[in-house]
Amino acid sequence: MNQNQDDSYEIYDLRVEVVATDKPMVCEHTVGEYFELKGEKLSIPPGQTFSIYALGTLLAILPVKQRMTHQNDWITTDEFFACPDPNCGARFRIIRGEKRIQRHSEVTKVPLPT
């Protein structure tokens, strides 16, 4: 990378919370439990758990929710996502938080084009 080349970009920190619906939750989700994603680091508060099946479903959407998107894009406005178990009433609310500066050079060894 050229030393004068700025390799920074902005992404959102995310908080993913368990939300109830009118259907019962059958996957041992607990309303209010959450995890946070700051940059590429996921953290779960001590004593809480999170289903790997639900996490697997959410993993595809999290990097997209971190990125800046057009105001008319559905990813900008939609914040509730369903549990992958069709019999479970849990929903997961993805909340965009603070913006953070990420640097290309801190997350990959692939050089930027010059």
C-alpha positions in Angstrom: 0.0 0.0 0.0 1.2 3.5 -0.8 2.0 5.2 2.5 -0.1 8.2 1.5 -3.1 6.1 0.6 -5.9 6.2 3.2 -7.2 2.6 3.7 -9.9 3.5 6.2 -13.7 3.0 6.0 -16.6 3.3 8.3 -18.7 0.4 9.6 -21.4 0.2 12.3 -21.1 -1.6 15.6 -24.1 -3.9 16.0 -26.2 -5.2 18.9 -28.4 -8.3 18.3 -31.2 -8.7 20.8 -33.7 -11.5 21.3 -37.3 -10.2 20.9 -40.5 -12.1 21.6 -43.5 -12.4 19.3 -47.0 -13.8 19.9 -45.7 -17.3 19.2 -43.9 -19.2 22.0 -40.1 -19.5 21.8 -38.9 -23.1 21.6 -35.2 -22.7 21.2 -34.3 -21.7 24.7 -34.0 -18.0 23.7 -34.5 -15.5 26.5 -36.0 -12.1 25.7 -33.5 -9.4 26.2 -30.4 -11.5 25.8 -28.0 -10.1 23.2 -24.6 -10.2 21.7 -22.5 -7.3 20.2 -20.4 -7.1 17.1 -17.7 -4.4 17.2 -15.6 -4.5 14.1 -15.0 -8.2 13.5 -15.2 -9.1 17.2 -18.4 -10.8 18.5 -19.0 -10.7 22.3 -21.6 -12.4 24.5 -22.1 -11.1 28.0 -21.0 -13.5 30.8 -23.7 -16.1 31.7 -25.6 -15.7 28.5 -25.7 -18.2 25.6 -26.8 -18.0 22.0 -27.9 -20.7 19.7 -25.4 -21.7 17.0 -28.3 -22.3 14.6 -29.7 -18.8 15.1 -26.1 -17.4 14.9 -25.5 -19.3 11.7 -28.6 -17.7 10.2 -27.6 -14.2 11.3 -23.9 -14.5 10.3 -24.7 -13.8 6.6 -26.6 -10.6 7.4 -24.2 -9.1 10.0 -21.5 -7.8 7.7 -24.1 -6.3 5.4 -25.8 -4.5 8.4 -22.3 -3.1 9.4 -21.9 -1.4 6.0 -23.2 2.0 4.9 -26.3 1.4 2.8 -28.6 3.5 0.7 -31.5 5.0 2.7 -34.0 3.2 0.4 -32.3 -0.2 0.7 -34.3 -2.8 2.7 -31.2 -3.6 4.7 -31.2 0.0 6.0 -34.8 -0.2 7.3 -35.4 -3.8 8.3 -34.1 -4.7 11.7 -36.0 -7.9 12.7 -35.0 -11.3 11.6 -36.6 -14.7 12.4 -35.3 -17.7 14.2 -34.4 -20.4 11.7 -36.8 -22.8 13.5 -40.2 -22.2 11.9 -41.9 -23.3 15.1 -40.1 -20.7 17.2 -41.5 -17.3 17.9 -38.2 -15.6 18.6 -37.0 -12.7 16.5 -33.7 -11.0 16.5 -33.4 -7.3 16.4 -30.2 -6.0 14.8 -29.5 -2.5 16.0 -26.9 -0.3 14.4 -24.8 1.6 16.9 -21.7 3.7 16.8 -19.7 4.0 13.6 -16.1 3.0 13.8 -13.2 3.4 11.6 -11.9 0.1 10.2 -8.6 -0.1 8.2 -8.1 -2.4 5.3 -4.6 -3.1 6.4 -5.8 -4.3 9.8 -8.2 -7.0 8.5 -6.4 -8.4 5.4 -2.9 -8.8 3.9 -4.3 -8.3 0.3 -2.9 -5.0 -0.9 -5.2 -2.2 -2.1 -4.8 -1.4 -5.8 -2.5 1.5 -6.4 
